[in-house]
Amino acid sequence: MSVRLADRVIQLAYDPGISPKGGGLPGLSVLKNVVNSINMFGIIAVVGALAVSLGVWAWGHHTGGHQAEANGKKGAVVAAGAALGLGAANGIVAFFSGLGSQVH
């Protein structure tokens, strides 16, 4: 009897039979709207951060403030990276989800 249970547990460990399915829970469309709104808020915030960073960079350059210029450059690079991450988030998750579904 315990051998059959062990075989069943091993089979379950290899293929539990679970896969993502849309529409399984109520409120899924609300959750998607919330996540889309958070992503849009992040993109808008990044635009503001980029504008401020570029302003600090220009101000530091024209006044000879090397520290301000360096901080403006860092802020611009960070804002650009954040924009890249926010814009590519859906594709990154889809890519790794597809990669994960190929693991057997």
TISE-315771 format. One record per residue: residue in three letters; x, y, z of N, C-alpha, C in turn. Coordinates in pm, whole numbers. Example, Ala and Ser with C-alpha at 12.3 -4.5 7.8 and 13.67 -1.06 7.14 Angstrom:
<atoms>
<'ALA', <1319, -569, 780>, <1230, -450, 780>, <1320, -330, 780>>
<'SER', <1285, -225, 708>, <1367, -106, 714>, <1290, 3, 787>>
</atoms>
This chain:
<atoms>
<'MET', <82, -120, 0>, <0, 0, 0>, <86, 125, 0>>
<'SER', <195, 127, 81>, <279, 245, 87>, <358, 265, -42>>
<'VAL', <386, 159, -116>, <456, 172, -243>, <368, 247, -343>>
<'ARG', <242, 214, -346>, <151, 282, -438>, <142, 430, -403>>
<'LEU', <138, 462, -274>, <132, 601, -232>, <261, 673, -271>>
<'ALA', <374, 608, -254>, <502, 668, -292>, <507, 692, -443>>
<'ASP', <460, 596, -523>, <457, 615, -668>, <367, 731, -706>>
<'ARG', <257, 742, -636>, <163, 852, -666>, <224, 988, -630>>
<'VAL', <296, 996, -519>, <361, 1120, -479>, <469, 1158, -579>>
<'ILE', <546, 1061, -627>, <650, 1088, -727>, <586, 1138, -855>>
<'GLN', <476, 1077, -898>, <408, 1123, -1018>, <355, 1265, -1000>>
<'LEU', <300, 1294, -884>, <249, 1427, -856>, <362, 1530, -857>>
<'ALA', <480, 1491, -810>, <594, 1583, -808>, <639, 1616, -950>>
<'TYR', <625, 1524, -1042>, <667, 1551, -1179>, <563, 1631, -1256>>
<'ASP', <436, 1602, -1240>, <333, 1673, -1316>, <208, 1690, -1230>>
<'PRO', <198, 1802, -1161>, <79, 1823, -1078>, <-45, 1856, -1160>>
<'GLY', <-30, 1886, -1288>, <-144, 1915, -1373>, <-200, 2056, -1354>>
<'ILE', <-117, 2149, -1311>, <-161, 2286, -1287>, <-104, 2376, -1396>>
<'SER', <-189, 2459, -1452>, <-145, 2557, -1551>, <-228, 2685, -1533>>
<'PRO', <-172, 2801, -1571>, <-245, 2927, -1556>, <-373, 2926, -1640>>
<'LYS', <-480, 2976, -1581>, <-607, 2980, -1652>, <-677, 3111, -1618>>
<'GLY', <-711, 3186, -1720>, <-782, 3311, -1700>, <-929, 3287, -1670>>
<'GLY', <-988, 3373, -1590>, <-1130, 3363, -1561>, <-1165, 3266, -1451>>
<'GLY', <-1067, 3211, -1382>, <-1095, 3113, -1277>, <-1142, 3175, -1147>>
<'LEU', <-1103, 3297, -1120>, <-1140, 3363, -996>, <-1218, 3491, -1027>>
<'PRO', <-1312, 3524, -942>, <-1381, 3652, -963>, <-1287, 3768, -931>>
<'GLY', <-1306, 3877, -1001>, <-1224, 3995, -976>, <-1097, 4001, -1054>>
<'LEU', <-1076, 3908, -1147>, <-952, 3907, -1225>, <-941, 4032, -1312>>
<'SER', <-1051, 4075, -1370>, <-1047, 4196, -1453>, <-1018, 4320, -1368>>
<'VAL', <-1068, 4322, -1245>, <-1039, 4434, -1154>, <-891, 4435, -1120>>
<'LEU', <-834, 4319, -1093>, <-691, 4310, -1060>, <-607, 4355, -1179>>
<'LYS', <-644, 4316, -1300>, <-572, 4361, -1419>, <-577, 4513, -1432>>
<'ASN', <-693, 4571, -1407>, <-706, 4717, -1414>, <-620, 4786, -1310>>
<'VAL', <-615, 4729, -1189>, <-532, 4787, -1083>, <-384, 4782, -1122>>
<'VAL', <-338, 4668, -1173>, <-198, 4654, -1212>, <-165, 4747, -1329>>
<'ASN', <-256, 4758, -1426>, <-235, 4850, -1538>, <-225, 4994, -1489>>
<'SER', <-309, 5030, -1391>, <-305, 5166, -1337>, <-175, 5191, -1261>>
<'ILE', <-128, 5092, -1187>, <0, 5106, -1116>, <113, 5124, -1215>>
<'ASN', <111, 5048, -1324>, <216, 5060, -1426>, <211, 5199, -1490>>
<'MET', <93, 5250, -1520>, <80, 5383, -1579>, <128, 5490, -1481>>
<'PHE', <94, 5476, -1354>, <141, 5569, -1252>, <293, 5569, -1246>>
<'GLY', <353, 5450, -1252>, <499, 5440, -1251>, <562, 5507, -1371>>
<'ILE', <503, 5490, -1488>, <557, 5553, -1609>, <548, 5704, -1598>>
<'ILE', <437, 5755, -1548>, <422, 5900, -1531>, <524, 5953, -1431>>
<'ALA', <545, 5879, -1322>, <644, 5920, -1222>, <785, 5920, -1281>>
<'VAL', <814, 5824, -1367>, <946, 5818, -1431>, <967, 5937, -1525>>
<'VAL', <862, 5977, -1594>, <874, 6096, -1681>, <910, 6218, -1597>>
<'GLY', <844, 6233, -1483>, <876, 6345, -1394>, <1017, 6336, -1340>>
<'ALA', <1058, 6216, -1300>, <1193, 6197, -1247>, <1298, 6226, -1354>>
<'LEU', <1270, 6185, -1476>, <1364, 6211, -1584>, <1376, 6362, -1612>>
<'ALA', <1262, 6431, -1610>, <1266, 6576, -1633>, <1345, 6647, -1524>>
<'VAL', <1324, 6608, -1399>, <1398, 6670, -1288>, <1546, 6638, -1299>>
<'SER', <1579, 6513, -1329>, <1719, 6472, -1340>, <1791, 6546, -1451>>
<'LEU', <1724, 6561, -1565>, <1786, 6634, -1676>, <1804, 6780, -1641>>
<'GLY', <1709, 6837, -1567>, <1723, 6975, -1521>, <1840, 6992, -1425>>
<'VAL', <1856, 6899, -1333>, <1969, 6904, -1239>, <2100, 6887, -1313>>
<'TRP', <2103, 6799, -1410>, <2223, 6776, -1490>, <2262, 6906, -1563>>
<'ALA', <2164, 6969, -1628>, <2192, 7093, -1701>, <2234, 7206, -1606>>
<'TRP', <2165, 7216, -1494>, <2199, 7320, -1396>, <2340, 7299, -1342>>
<'GLY', <2373, 7175, -1308>, <2508, 7146, -1259>, <2614, 7173, -1362>>
<'HIS', <2585, 7146, -1488>, <2682, 7170, -1594>, <2706, 7320, -1613>>
<'HIS', <2600, 7397, -1614>, <2614, 7540, -1641>, <2668, 7620, -1522>>
<'THR', <2650, 7568, -1401>, <2701, 7640, -1284>, <2835, 7587, -1237>>
<'GLY', <2882, 7480, -1299>, <3010, 7423, -1258>, <2998, 7334, -1135>>
<'GLY', <2877, 7298, -1099>, <2856, 7208, -984>, <2871, 7063, -1027>>
<'HIS', <2990, 7010, -1010>, <3019, 6875, -1059>, <2937, 6769, -987>>
<'GLN', <2910, 6791, -859>, <2830, 6694, -784>, <2686, 6692, -836>>
<'ALA', <2630, 6810, -859>, <2494, 6818, -913>, <2488, 6758, -1053>>
<'GLU', <2589, 6783, -1133>, <2593, 6727, -1268>, <2597, 6574, -1263>>
<'ALA', <2680, 6521, -1174>, <2691, 6375, -1161>, <2560, 6315, -1111>>
<'ASN', <2496, 6383, -1015>, <2369, 6332, -964>, <2260, 6338, -1071>>
<'GLY', <2261, 6441, -1153>, <2166, 6450, -1263>, <2185, 6339, -1364>>
<'LYS', <2310, 6307, -1394>, <2339, 6197, -1487>, <2291, 6065, -1430>>
<'LYS', <2321, 6041, -1300>, <2276, 5917, -1237>, <2124, 5907, -1238>>
<'GLY', <2058, 6017, -1206>, <1912, 6017, -1206>, <1854, 5989, -1343>>
<'ALA', <1916, 6045, -1446>, <1868, 6022, -1582>, <1884, 5876, -1622>>
<'VAL', <1996, 5815, -1586>, <2019, 5674, -1619>, <1922, 5585, -1542>>
<'VAL', <1900, 5616, -1415>, <1808, 5537, -1334>, <1666, 5550, -1389>>
<'ALA', <1626, 5671, -1425>, <1492, 5692, -1480>, <1476, 5618, -1613>>
<'ALA', <1578, 5620, -1696>, <1572, 5547, -1823>, <1561, 5397, -1798>>
<'GLY', <1636, 5346, -1701>, <1627, 5204, -1667>, <1491, 5166, -1611>>
<'ALA', <1434, 5255, -1530>, <1301, 5230, -1476>, <1197, 5229, -1587>>
<'ALA', <1209, 5322, -1682>, <1117, 5324, -1795>, <1128, 5197, -1878>>
<'LEU', <1251, 5151, -1897>, <1272, 5027, -1971>, <1208, 4910, -1898>>
<'GLY', <1227, 4902, -1767>, <1168, 4794, -1690>, <1017, 4797, -1688>>
<'LEU', <959, 4915, -1672>, <813, 4927, -1670>, <753, 4894, -1806>>
<'GLY', <817, 4940, -1910>, <765, 4912, -2044>, <780, 4767, -2084>>
<'ALA', <884, 4702, -2037>, <911, 4564, -2076>, <859, 4462, -1975>>
<'ALA', <794, 4506, -1869>, <752, 4415, -1762>, <663, 4303, -1815>>
<'ASN', <566, 4336, -1896>, <475, 4235, -1948>, <550, 4133, -2035>>
<'GLY', <637, 4181, -2121>, <715, 4092, -2207>, <812, 4005, -2130>>
<'ILE', <874, 4062, -2026>, <968, 3985, -1944>, <896, 3871, -1872>>
<'VAL', <781, 3903, -1812>, <704, 3800, -1742>, <655, 3694, -1840>>
<'ALA', <608, 3736, -1957>, <562, 3640, -2057>, <677, 3550, -2105>>
<'PHE', <794, 3609, -2124>, <910, 3531, -2169>, <947, 3424, -2067>>
<'PHE', <961, 3464, -1940>, <1003, 3367, -1839>, <891, 3269, -1804>>
<'SER', <766, 3310, -1818>, <656, 3217, -1798>, <657, 3110, -1907>>
<'GLY', <682, 3152, -2031>, <693, 3056, -2141>, <812, 2964, -2122>>
<'LEU', <922, 3019, -2074>, <1041, 2937, -2047>, <1011, 2836, -1936>>
<'GLY', <942, 2881, -1834>, <909, 2793, -1723>, <812, 2683, -1762>>
<'SER', <722, 2711, -1856>, <628, 2608, -1897>, <695, 2498, -1981>>
<'GLN', <815, 2525, -2031>, <887, 2424, -2109>, <967, 2327, -2022>>
<'VAL', <981, 2358, -1894>, <1057, 2271, -1803>, <973, 2147, -1774>>
<'HIS', <1034, 2032, -1789>, <963, 1905, -1761>, <1038, 1825, -1659>>
</atoms>
